Amino acid sequence: MFKKGTIVKVLVPNVVNSGYDYRLIEDADLGAFVRCSVMNCSYVGIVYGIGDSNLAQEKIKNVSAVFPWKLPVGTLQWIQKMSEWTLMAPGAILRLIINVPDAFNAPKTEQLYAYNFDFKNVKMTESRQMVLDAFQINNNEPMSASDIQNIARVGYSVVKTMIARNILIPVASRCISTSFNSEYFDVGNIELNLEQRMVADSIGRDIKNGGFSVNLIDGITGSGKTQVYFDSVWRAYSSGRSVLLMMPEIALTTQFIKRFESRFGAAPVVWHSNLTAARRRDIWRGVLTGEIKIVVGTRSALFLPWQDLGLIVIDEEHDSSYKQEDMGNYHGRDMAILRAKLEKIPVILASATPSEETMHNVEIGKYGHHILKSRYGGAELPKIETIDLREHRPEEYKINDETRSGTLSPILCDAIRETLASKQQVMLFINRRGFAPITQCKKCGWVATCPECSVGMTYHKKLGKLLCHICGRTKALPESCPECGDSVSMRGAGLEKIEEEVAIKFPGAKIALVSSDTMMSRGALERLVERMESGELDIIIGTQILAKGHHFPNLTLVGVVDSDMGLFGTDFRAAEHTFQQLFQVAGRAGRGKNPGRVMLQTYQPTNSVLTAICAGNRDEFLRGDMDVRRAAKMPPFGQLIALIIESKKEPLLKDFCETLVRQKPNVNGARIMGPIVAQMYQVRGFYRMRFLIAGDARAYLQPIVKKWLLNVKVPANIRIKIDVNPQNFM
């Protein structure tokens, strides 16, 4: 406890240093939230320690308020350790925690609007449907106009028109507040099988004993991993502790929430980006005060102001979505484990395809390993086979008297027909949005590229335009080549082209597309799930959104249109990521009473990734890939830090990189490589160069990078991003 009048260090969000000195106006604990002023701007920060600026007493300002809440000491330690590891400033990490601007203000009174469900005969345009989805996501609670726009991702004109037509009804202005049912009980409707019970009891002993531990639940898709860690959730919650369940993407939670509610009698509080400002505030405050005990959320839920966290569960722990690359670079899984270690609580990792970093920690005894080998309820594993496209070339098809090259082989088409005839469902997977990824001149070779990014623009037929998948810029499809005037053609196949081909070859089938372009909200995804479960759809064609987390009992055939995509990338993780993705896709088939079948179209049927998947030799593949990494001293057998240098002024970028080279330190046990032009040289108008610092598994590279950058003056129009153990090498 710091007494009134003590000079303390206050850490404020989004400040690059480690805090400023202030004088307390009343007693406050370490970690207490206080309000202060920096450069005439008001901030809420935390008491971070004793003041150390040595400023004259008269120059030190008072804090303007001390709040009755605080962050635990373990969280403060986590902020500091995370800063040391990621090289993010402590204030930047605090910004991730205090990310709700109104959390410490009185609730606002503002005009709210309710959705008029009695309004009949309304034409449901795509924009209006997105507004309806926004209300359904937020339990049909009234919302402000700005919340409707932000969550539905529509313009003000859409909201204004819906208000004018009484589709949205003004309700009395009131203080926005949300109540939460945080009381759960064990419904008792789930009986674990012997294999699951043994795993649950083993992890349960760690929870009962307390202290830090990491346990991996390693189970094939459909083996009941969720019900096993639900058992752990109940044990932690019933002991009075809080629980965080992290998921890679909030889209996964549609069916998950139903399973949670069935198991615990009430839905969990869900934390994600599509919440109203008021609901975000109330959840944040609820976690801070301990009213909310269980939260399901994406990686940002880790930064809620937890007070008595007792368990962290990380589902699909291998998923790359846990890596944050905006507002600082960190890995959500790794930072969760770091937090658990400092706060002395257990962590559960769950995956059918664990990351090689996790498997290495299992091998050296740092993590417990619990294997689930059989599918829950006795469902059979699908049969997985490759289709050699060198021998079984896709057949052409005609549309409007125009002959187009196909993407589906005759063997896959026959399997689709057999499946549809049996009244069962089909999934076709291709991780490529749009209609065609390349628009090119047949004569001079010109390719449509984004003027702001070093990538080609994808033609989206439904949009009727070219779209950049990096910055979102659109432009019209040219009628002729802008360079030579000749005709342009579209090459390659995306989701929309597969849909066109399927509609021609299977005219009676009911088809749906699933991608970030078509599933603009959780509501849209929920409707798709309901249509699949009711049998309304025959064929779904989708990207990685479909690859994980969904349970469709009548889906018996999965066809991967292009299994080679991603096999030969420059990233040393390319093989691992491709294996994980294809394995997850394959796991969608045969989860009900009927056996499943998975067909992988490929020009490389003997590739080790594909042969391992077909033979079910996951562990053999992992051993081989890890041997390659061990020889190359790549993670987890080495450490990497990437420096990405960016500027909108190309000459300045190159000059600054030359300065970095001149100041480059000579170090033992590490190599500093670069600069090289980034594989994606221009992104949103910024030119990019990369350095890579590499060391062995025991190397601690952060001090090298920190000292290097301290010796260099960084121009105002240069951005430096530091990425520890990068996942993205673009």
C-alpha positions in Angstrom: 0.0 0.0 0.0 1.3 3.4 -1.0 0.3 6.3 1.3 -1.3 9.5 0.3 1.3 11.9 -1.0 3.7 9.2 -2.2 5.4 9.7 -5.5 4.6 6.7 -7.6 5.3 5.5 -11.2 2.1 5.4 -13.2 2.0 3.3 -16.4 -0.4 4.7 -18.9 -1.7 2.9 -22.1 -0.1 3.6 -25.4 3.0 5.4 -24.0 6.4 4.1 -25.2 8.2 4.4 -21.9 7.7 2.6 -18.6 5.7 5.2 -16.8 5.6 8.7 -15.4 5.9 10.0 -11.8 2.8 11.3 -10.1 1.7 12.1 -6.5 -1.1 10.1 -4.9 -4.1 12.1 -3.6 -5.1 9.1 -1.4 -3.8 5.7 -0.4 -3.4 3.2 -3.3 -2.2 -0.3 -3.7 0.3 -1.4 -6.3 -1.7 -2.0 -9.5 -4.5 0.4 -8.6 -6.2 2.2 -11.4 -5.7 6.0 -11.3 -6.6 8.9 -13.6 -3.8 11.3 -14.6 -3.0 13.8 -17.3 -0.2 13.4 -20.0 0.3 16.3 -22.4 -3.1 17.7 -21.5 -4.7 14.3 -22.3 -6.6 12.4 -19.7 -5.6 8.7 -19.2 -6.5 5.9 -16.8 -3.3 4.1 -15.9 -2.1 1.9 -13.1 0.3 2.4 -10.2 3.3 0.5 -11.4 5.9 1.1 -8.6 7.7 3.7 -6.7 8.6 6.9 -8.5 12.1 7.1 -9.9 12.3 10.2 -12.1 14.2 12.4 -9.6 12.2 15.4 -10.7 11.8 18.3 -8.4 8.8 18.0 -6.1 7.0 21.0 -7.5 7.2 19.6 -11.0 5.4 16.4 -10.1 1.6 16.4 -10.8 -1.1 14.8 -8.7 -3.2 12.0 -10.0 -6.7 13.3 -10.4 -8.5 10.2 -9.2 -7.9 6.8 -7.5 -10.3 4.0 -8.4 -11.4 1.2 -6.1 -10.1 -1.5 -8.4 -6.7 -2.8 -9.2 -4.7 -5.4 -11.3 -3.2 -8.3 -9.3 0.5 -8.4 -8.8 0.7 -11.4 -11.1 -0.7 -9.3 -14.0 1.8 -6.6 -13.4 4.6 -9.2 -13.5 3.1 -10.5 -16.7 3.1 -7.0 -18.3 6.8 -6.7 -17.5 7.8 -10.2 -18.7 5.7 -9.9 -21.9 7.4 -6.5 -22.6 10.8 -8.1 -22.2 9.9 -11.0 -24.5 8.0 -9.2 -27.3 9.9 -5.9 -27.0 6.6 -4.1 -26.8 6.6 -1.1 -24.4 4.8 -1.9 -21.1 2.4 0.9 -21.9 1.5 -0.7 -25.3 0.6 -3.9 -23.4 -1.5 -1.9 -20.9 -3.3 -0.5 -23.9 -4.4 -4.0 -24.7 -5.8 -4.4 -21.2 -7.4 -0.9 -20.9 -9.0 -1.2 -24.3 -12.5 0.0 -23.3 -12.5 3.8 -23.3 -15.7 4.2 -21.2 -14.8 1.6 -18.6 -14.1 4.2 -15.9 -16.8 6.7 -16.9 -20.4 6.8 -15.9 -22.7 4.9 -18.3 -23.7 7.1 -21.2 -27.2 8.1 -22.0 -27.8 8.0 -25.7 -30.6 7.4 -28.3 -31.1 3.7 -28.9 -32.9 1.8 -31.6 -34.7 -1.5 -31.5 -35.3 -3.8 -34.4 -39.0 -3.9 -35.4 -39.7 -7.6 -35.8 -43.4 -6.8 -36.4 -42.5 -4.9 -39.6 -43.8 -7.1 -42.5 -43.0 -7.2 -46.2 -39.6 -5.5 -45.8 -37.2 -6.2 -48.6 -34.2 -7.8 -47.0 -31.2 -6.5 -48.9 -27.8 -7.8 -47.9 -27.1 -4.7 -45.9 -30.4 -4.9 -44.0 -29.7 -8.6 -43.3 -26.4 -7.6 -41.8 -28.2 -5.1 -39.5 -30.5 -7.8 -38.4 -27.5 -10.1 -37.7 -26.0 -7.4 -35.6 -29.0 -7.3 -33.4 -29.2 -11.1 -33.1 -25.5 -11.3 -32.2 -26.2 -8.9 -29.3 -29.3 -10.7 -28.1 -31.7 -8.2 -29.8 -30.8 -5.5 -27.3 -31.4 -1.9 -28.4 -28.3 -0.3 -29.9 -27.1 3.2 -30.8 -26.8 4.2 -34.5 -23.0 4.1 -34.3 -23.0 0.6 -32.8 -25.3 -0.6 -35.5 -23.0 0.8 -38.2 -19.8 -0.6 -36.6 -21.1 -4.1 -35.9 -23.1 -4.6 -39.0 -20.4 -2.9 -41.1 -22.9 -0.8 -43.0 -23.0 2.9 -43.9 -25.0 5.5 -42.1 -27.3 5.8 -45.1 -28.5 2.2 -44.5 -29.3 2.9 -40.8 -30.9 6.2 -41.7 -33.2 4.6 -44.3 -34.2 1.8 -41.9 -35.1 4.3 -39.2 -37.1 6.4 -41.7 -39.1 3.2 -42.7 -39.7 2.1 -39.1 -37.6 -1.0 -39.5 -35.5 0.4 -36.7 -37.6 2.0 -33.9 -36.3 4.7 -31.5 -36.6 3.7 -27.9 -36.4 5.9 -24.9 -32.9 7.1 -24.2 -31.5 5.4 -21.2 -28.2 4.5 -19.5 -26.9 1.4 -21.3 -26.3 -1.5 -19.0 -26.2 -5.2 -19.4 -26.8 -7.9 -16.8 -25.1 -11.2 -17.0 -26.1 -14.7 -15.8 -22.8 -15.9 -14.4 -24.3 -18.8 -12.3 -23.6 -22.2 -13.8 -24.3 -25.7 -12.6 -23.3 -29.2 -13.8 -26.4 -30.4 -15.8 -25.1 -33.9 -15.5 -26.2 -34.9 -19.0 -22.7 -35.9 -20.3 -21.1 -39.2 -19.4 -17.4 -39.4 -20.4 -16.2 -42.7 -21.7 -13.3 -44.5 -20.0 -10.6 -42.9 -22.2 -12.0 -39.4 -21.6 -12.5 -39.9 -17.9 -8.9 -41.0 -17.4 -7.7 -37.8 -19.1 -10.2 -35.6 -17.2 -9.2 -37.1 -13.8 -5.5 -36.7 -14.6 -5.9 -33.0 -15.4 -8.3 -32.6 -12.5 -5.5 -33.6 -10.1 -3.4 -30.7 -11.4 -6.3 -28.3 -10.9 -6.9 -29.6 -7.4 -3.2 -29.4 -6.4 -2.9 -25.9 -7.8 0.2 -24.3 -9.2 1.4 -24.0 -12.8 1.1 -26.8 -15.3 0.4 -27.2 -19.0 -1.5 -30.2 -20.3 -2.1 -31.1 -23.9 -5.3 -32.9 -24.9 -4.3 -34.5 -28.1 -7.3 -36.1 -29.8 -8.4 -36.8 -33.3 -11.3 -34.7 -34.6 -14.6 -35.9 -33.0 -12.9 -37.5 -30.0 -14.6 -35.4 -27.4 -11.8 -33.0 -26.4 -14.3 -30.3 -25.6 -16.2 -32.4 -23.1 -13.0 -33.3 -21.4 -11.9 -29.7 -20.9 -15.5 -28.8 -19.9 -14.9 -31.2 -17.0 -11.8 -29.1 -16.0 -13.8 -25.9 -16.4 -16.4 -27.1 -14.0 -13.7 -28.1 -11.4 -12.0 -24.7 -11.6 -15.3 -22.7 -11.5 -16.9 -24.8 -8.7 -13.8 -24.0 -6.6 -14.6 -20.3 -6.9 -12.0 -19.4 -9.6 -12.5 -17.6 -13.0 -12.0 -19.4 -16.3 -10.9 -18.2 -19.7 -11.6 -20.3 -22.8 -9.6 -19.0 -25.7 -10.7 -19.8 -29.3 -8.9 -18.9 -32.5 -11.9 -17.3 -34.2 -15.2 -16.2 -32.8 -17.0 -17.9 -35.8 -16.2 -21.2 -34.1 -18.4 -20.4 -31.1 -21.9 -20.8 -32.8 -22.2 -24.6 -32.1 -19.8 -24.3 -29.1 -22.1 -22.0 -27.1 -25.0 -24.4 -27.6 -22.8 -27.3 -26.2 -21.7 -25.1 -23.3 -25.2 -24.1 -22.4 -26.3 -27.7 -22.6 -23.5 -28.7 -20.2 -23.7 -25.8 -17.7 -27.3 -24.6 -17.9 -26.5 -21.1 -19.2 -24.5 -19.6 -22.0 -21.0 -18.2 -21.4 -20.1 -14.6 -21.7 -18.6 -14.2 -25.2 -15.9 -11.6 -25.9 -15.2 -10.6 -29.5 -15.0 -7.6 -31.8 -18.7 -7.5 -32.8 -20.0 -6.3 -29.4 -21.6 -2.9 -28.7 -19.5 -0.4 -26.9 -21.9 -0.7 -23.9 -21.6 -4.5 -23.8 -17.8 -4.3 -24.1 -17.8 -1.9 -21.1 -20.1 -4.1 -19.0 -18.1 -7.3 -19.7 -14.8 -5.5 -18.9 -16.3 -4.1 -15.7 -17.9 -7.5 -14.9 -14.5 -9.3 -15.2 -12.8 -6.6 -13.1 -15.3 -6.8 -10.3 -15.5 -10.6 -10.4 -19.2 -10.7 -11.4 -18.3 -12.6 -14.6 -16.5 -15.8 -13.9 -16.3 -17.6 -17.3 -15.5 -15.9 -20.7 -15.2 -17.5 -24.1 -13.2 -15.3 -26.4 -10.5 -14.7 -29.0 -6.9 -13.9 -28.1 -7.9 -10.4 -26.8 -9.9 -12.0 -24.0 -6.5 -12.8 -22.4 -6.1 -9.1 -21.7 -9.4 -8.7 -19.7 -8.7 -7.5 -16.2 -8.9 -10.9 -14.6 -8.9 -10.9 -10.7 -8.8 -14.5 -9.7 -8.0 -16.5 -12.8 -7.9 -20.2 -12.0 -7.7 -21.9 -15.5 -6.9 -21.0 -19.1 -8.1 -23.4 -21.9 -6.7 -22.8 -25.4 -8.7 -24.6 -28.0 -7.1 -25.4 -31.4 -3.8 -24.3 -29.8 -2.0 -24.8 -33.1 -4.1 -22.2 -35.0 -2.2 -19.2 -36.5 -5.1 -16.9 -35.6 -3.6 -16.7 -32.1 -0.7 -14.7 -33.5 -1.3 -11.0 -33.3 0.4 -8.8 -36.0 -1.3 -5.4 -35.5 -1.0 -3.2 -32.4 2.1 -5.2 -31.4 3.3 -8.7 -32.3 2.7 -11.4 -29.8 1.4 -15.0 -29.8 -1.7 -15.4 -27.7 -1.0 -19.0 -26.8 2.5 -18.3 -25.6 1.5 -15.2 -23.7 -1.3 -17.1 -22.0 1.1 -19.8 -20.9 3.5 -17.0 -19.6 0.6 -15.5 -17.7 -0.4 -18.8 -16.2 3.2 -19.5 -15.1 3.4 -16.1 -13.3 0.0 -16.5 -11.7 0.6 -20.1 -10.8 -2.4 -21.6 -12.5 -3.0 -24.5 -15.0 -3.3 -24.3 -18.7 -5.0 -26.8 -21.0 -4.1 -27.0 -24.7 -6.4 -28.8 -27.1 -5.8 -29.9 -30.7 -6.1 -32.7 -33.2 -2.9 -31.4 -34.8 -0.7 -29.9 -32.1 2.0 -27.4 -33.2 5.5 -28.6 -33.4 6.5 -26.1 -30.6 3.9 -27.8 -28.3 5.0 -31.3 -29.3 8.6 -30.4 -28.6 7.6 -29.2 -25.1 5.8 -32.6 -24.6 8.9 -34.5 -25.6 11.2 -32.7 -23.2 8.7 -33.2 -20.3 7.5 -29.5 -19.9 3.9 -30.3 -20.8 1.7 -33.2 -19.9 0.4 -35.3 -22.8 -3.1 -36.9 -22.9 -4.2 -38.7 -26.0 -7.8 -39.5 -27.2 -7.6 -42.1 -29.9 -11.2 -42.9 -30.7 -14.1 -40.8 -32.0 -16.9 -40.1 -29.5 -20.0 -42.2 -30.0 -18.1 -44.8 -32.1 -18.1 -42.8 -35.4 -15.5 -44.1 -37.8 -12.6 -42.2 -39.1 -13.0 -41.1 -42.8 -11.2 -42.9 -45.6 -8.7 -40.4 -47.1 -7.3 -40.8 -50.6 -5.6 -38.7 -53.2 -6.6 -38.1 -56.8 -3.7 -37.7 -59.1 -4.6 -34.8 -61.4 -1.8 -35.7 -63.8 -3.9 -38.8 -64.7 -7.4 -37.7 -64.0 -7.6 -34.2 -65.5 -10.7 -32.1 -64.7 -13.3 -32.0 -67.5 -14.3 -28.8 -69.2 -17.8 -27.3 -68.9 -19.8 -24.8 -70.9 -21.6 -21.7 -69.8 -23.4 -19.3 -72.2 -21.8 -21.2 -75.1 -18.3 -20.5 -73.7 -16.1 -23.5 -72.8 -14.2 -23.2 -69.6 -11.5 -25.3 -68.0 -12.8 -27.3 -65.0 -11.3 -27.9 -61.6 -13.1 -31.0 -60.5 -11.7 -34.4 -61.6 -14.1 -37.1 -63.0 -13.4 -39.2 -60.0 -14.4 -36.5 -57.6 -17.5 -35.7 -59.7 -18.6 -39.4 -59.5 -18.1 -39.4 -55.8 -20.3 -36.2 -55.5 -23.0 -37.8 -57.5 -23.0 -41.0 -55.4 -23.1 -38.9 -52.2 -26.0 -36.8 -53.4 -27.9 -39.9 -54.6 -27.6 -41.2 -51.0 -29.2 -38.0 -49.7 -25.9 -37.1 -47.9 -24.0 -33.8 -48.0 -20.7 -32.7 -49.6 -18.1 -30.2 -48.7 -15.6 -28.8 -51.3 -12.7 -26.9 -49.9 -10.4 -24.4 -51.6 -8.7 -21.7 -49.6 -9.0 -19.1 -52.3 -11.7 -16.4 -52.3 -13.3 -14.8 -55.4 -13.6 -16.1 -58.9 -10.1 -15.9 -60.4 -6.9 -14.9 -58.6 -5.1 -13.7 -61.8 -6.3 -11.3 -64.5 -3.8 -11.2 -67.3 -3.3 -10.0 -70.8 -2.9 -12.9 -73.2 -0.6 -10.9 -75.5 1.8 -8.7 -73.4 1.5 -10.5 -70.1 0.2 -7.5 -68.1 -1.3 -8.5 -64.7 -3.9 -6.5 -62.7 -2.1 -5.6 -59.5 -3.0 -3.4 -56.6 -1.3 0.1 -56.7 -0.9 0.1 -52.9 0.2 -3.5 -52.4 2.6 -5.9 -54.2 -0.1 -8.4 -55.0 -2.4 -9.2 -57.8 -6.0 -8.3 -57.6 -8.6 -11.1 -57.5 -11.7 -10.9 -59.7 -14.9 -11.3 -57.7 -17.8 -12.2 -59.9 -20.5 -11.4 -57.4 -18.9 -8.0 -56.7 -18.3 -7.4 -60.4 -14.9 -6.0 -59.6 -11.2 -6.6 -58.9 -10.4 -6.7 -55.2 -7.2 -6.5 -53.3 -7.2 -9.1 -50.5 -4.7 -7.1 -48.5 -6.0 -3.5 -48.4 -9.6 -4.0 -49.7 -9.1 -1.6 -52.7 -11.5 -2.3 -55.6 -11.4 -1.4 -59.2 -13.4 -2.2 -62.3 -12.4 -5.2 -64.5 -10.8 -3.7 -67.6 -12.5 -4.4 -70.9 -9.1 -4.6 -72.6 -5.4 -4.6 -71.6 -4.4 -1.0 -70.4 -0.9 -1.7 -71.8 -1.5 -3.0 -75.4 -5.3 -3.0 -75.8 -5.6 -6.7 -76.3 -8.1 -8.9 -74.5 -7.6 -10.0 -70.9 -8.3 -13.4 -69.4 -8.8 -14.8 -65.9 -6.6 -17.6 -64.7 -6.9 -19.8 -61.7 -9.9 -20.8 -59.7 -11.5 -19.4 -56.6 -14.6 -20.3 -54.7 -17.0 -18.5 -57.1 -15.6 -20.4 -60.1 -16.0 -23.7 -58.2 -19.6 -22.7 -57.5 -20.2 -22.0 -61.2 -18.8 -25.4 -62.2 -20.7 -27.3 -59.5 -24.0 -25.5 -60.6 -23.4 -26.7 -64.2 -22.4 -30.2 -63.4 -24.9 -30.8 -60.6 -27.9 -28.7 -61.6 -30.3 -30.0 -58.9 -28.0 -29.5 -56.0 -28.6 -26.8 -53.4 -25.3 -25.0 -53.0 -23.9 -22.4 -50.5 -20.6 -20.5 -50.5 -18.8 -20.0 -47.2 -16.0 -17.4 -47.0 -15.3 -14.1 -45.3 -17.0 -12.5 -48.3 -20.3 -14.4 -47.7 -20.2 -14.9 -43.9 -20.0 -11.2 -42.9 -21.4 -11.9 -39.4 -21.9 -14.6 -36.9 -25.6 -14.6 -37.7 -24.9 -15.5 -41.3 -22.7 -18.4 -40.2 -25.4 -19.6 -37.8 -28.0 -19.7 -40.6 -25.6 -21.7 -42.7 -25.1 -24.2 -39.9 -28.9 -24.5 -39.4 -29.4 -25.1 -43.1 -26.7 -27.8 -43.1 -28.2 -29.5 -40.0 -31.7 -29.4 -41.4 -30.6 -30.9 -44.7 -31.6 -27.9 -46.7 -28.1 -27.8 -48.4 -26.5 -30.5 -50.5 -23.1 -28.9 -51.2 -21.1 -26.3 -49.4 -18.0 -24.8 -51.0 -15.8 -23.0 -48.5 -12.4 -21.7 -47.3 -10.7 -22.3 -44.0 -13.8 -21.0 -42.1 -15.2 -24.5 -42.7 -11.9 -26.3 -41.8 -12.5 -26.5 -38.1 -15.0 -26.6 -35.3 -18.2 -27.5 -37.2 -20.1 -30.7 -36.7 -22.4 -31.7 -39.6 -23.7 -35.3 -39.0 -24.8 -35.9 -42.6 -21.7 -34.6 -44.2 -19.9 -37.7 -45.6 -17.8 -36.4 -48.5 -15.1 -33.8 -48.4 -13.3 -32.9 -51.6 -10.1 -30.7 -51.4 -9.9 -29.0 -54.8 -6.3 -28.0 -54.6 -4.3 -29.9 -51.9 -1.0 -28.5 -53.2 -1.8 -25.0 -52.2 0.6 -24.0 -49.5 2.9 -27.0 -49.8 5.8 -25.1 -51.3 5.8 -21.7 -49.6 8.9 -19.9 -48.4 7.8 -20.3 -44.7 9.6 -23.2 -43.0 6.2 -23.9 -41.4 4.5 -24.4 -44.8 4.4 -28.2 -44.5 3.1 -28.2 -40.9 0.4 -25.6 -41.7 -0.8 -27.5 -44.8 -0.9 -30.8 -42.8 -2.9 -29.1 -40.0 -5.4 -27.5 -42.4 -6.0 -30.6 -44.5 -6.3 -32.8 -41.4 -8.9 -30.4 -40.0 -10.8 -30.3 -43.2 -10.8 -34.1 -43.4 -12.1 -34.2 -39.9 -15.4 -32.7 -41.0 -16.4 -35.9 -42.8 -18.2 -38.9 -41.3 -18.9 -37.4 -37.8 -22.4 -39.0 -37.7 -23.6 -42.6 -38.2 -22.5 -42.8 -41.8 -18.8 -43.3 -42.7 -16.9 -40.4 -44.3 -14.7 -40.2 -47.4 -12.1 -37.5 -48.1 -10.6 -36.9 -51.6 -7.5 -34.8 -52.1 -6.9 -33.5 -55.6 -3.2 -33.1 -56.2 -0.3 -33.0 -58.7 2.0 -34.3 -56.0 0.4 -37.5 -54.6 3.8 -38.7 -53.2 4.4 -35.6 -51.2 5.1 -36.5 -47.5 2.3 -34.3 -46.2 -0.3 -36.0 -48.3 1.0 -39.5 -47.8 1.0 -39.0 -44.1 -2.6 -37.7 -44.0 -3.8 -40.6 -46.1 -2.0 -43.2 -44.0 -3.0 -41.5 -40.7 0.7 -41.2 -39.9 0.6 -37.8 -38.1 3.3 -38.6 -35.6 5.6 -39.9 -38.3 5.1 -36.7 -40.3 5.8 -34.6 -37.2 9.0 -36.5 -36.5 10.3 -36.0 -40.0 9.4 -32.3 -40.2 10.9 -31.6 -36.8 14.1 -33.4 -37.8 14.4 -30.9 -40.7 13.9 -28.0 -38.4 16.4 -29.4 -35.9 19.1 -29.5 -38.5 18.3 -26.0 -39.7 18.0 -24.6 -36.1 14.5 -23.3 -36.8 11.9 -23.0 -34.0 11.4 -24.9 -31.7 15.1 -25.7 -32.0 16.2 -22.1 -32.5 15.0 -18.6 -31.9 14.1 -16.0 -34.5 13.3 -12.3 -34.3 12.2 -10.4 -37.4 12.6 -6.6 -37.9 10.2 -5.2 -40.5 11.2 -1.7 -41.5 8.4 0.3 -43.3 8.1 3.7 -44.9 6.0 5.3 -47.6 9.2 6.9 -48.9 11.3 4.2 -50.7 14.6 6.1 -50.7 14.3 6.9 -47.0 13.6 3.2 -46.3 16.8 2.1 -48.1 18.9 4.8 -46.4 17.7 3.9 -42.9 18.3 0.2 -43.6 21.9 1.1 -44.6 22.2 2.9 -41.3 21.0 -0.2 -39.4 23.6 -2.3 -41.2 26.4 0.1 -40.2 25.3 0.0 -36.6 24.8 -3.8 -36.6 26.4 -5.4 -33.5 28.8 -8.3 -33.7 27.4 -11.0 -31.4 28.4 -14.6 -30.5 25.9 -17.3 -30.9 23.6 -15.3 -33.2 23.4 -14.2 -36.8 21.9 -11.0 -38.1 20.7 -11.4 -41.7 19.5 -8.7 -44.1 18.2 -6.4 -45.1 16.2 -8.0 -47.9 13.1 -6.8 -49.7 10.1 -8.3 -48.0 8.3 -10.9 -50.1 5.3 -8.5 -50.1 7.3 -5.4 -50.8 4.4 -2.9 -50.6 1.4 -3.1 -48.3 -1.1 -0.3 -48.0 1.4 2.1 -49.6 4.3 1.2 -47.2 7.5 -0.2 -48.7 9.0 -2.9 -46.6 12.4 -4.4 -45.8 13.3 -7.2 -43.4 16.1 -8.2 -41.1 16.2 -11.6 -39.4 18.1 -12.3 -36.2 18.7 -16.1 -35.6 20.1 -18.0 -32.6 20.0 -21.4 -31.1 17.2 -22.7 -28.8 18.8 -21.3 -25.7 19.6 -17.9 -27.2 18.1 -14.8 -25.7 18.1 -12.4 -28.7 15.9 -9.6 -27.3 18.8 -7.7 -25.5 20.7 -7.7 -28.8 17.9 -6.2 -30.7 17.0 -3.7 -28.0 20.7 -2.4 -27.8 21.0 -2.3 -31.6 17.9 -0.1 -32.0 18.8 2.2 -29.0 22.0 3.2 -30.9 20.0 4.3 -34.0 17.9 7.5 -34.4 14.6 6.5 -36.1 13.1 9.1 -38.5 9.5 10.1 -37.9 8.3 8.5 -41.1 9.9 5.1 -40.5 8.0 2.3 -38.8 9.8 -0.6 -37.1 7.9 -3.8 -36.2 9.6 -6.4 -34.0 8.2 -9.9 -34.4 9.6 -12.5 -32.0 9.5 -16.0 -33.6 7.4 -14.8 -36.6 4.7 -16.9 -38.1 4.4 -14.7 -41.2 7.4 -14.2 -43.5 5.7 -12.0 -46.0 
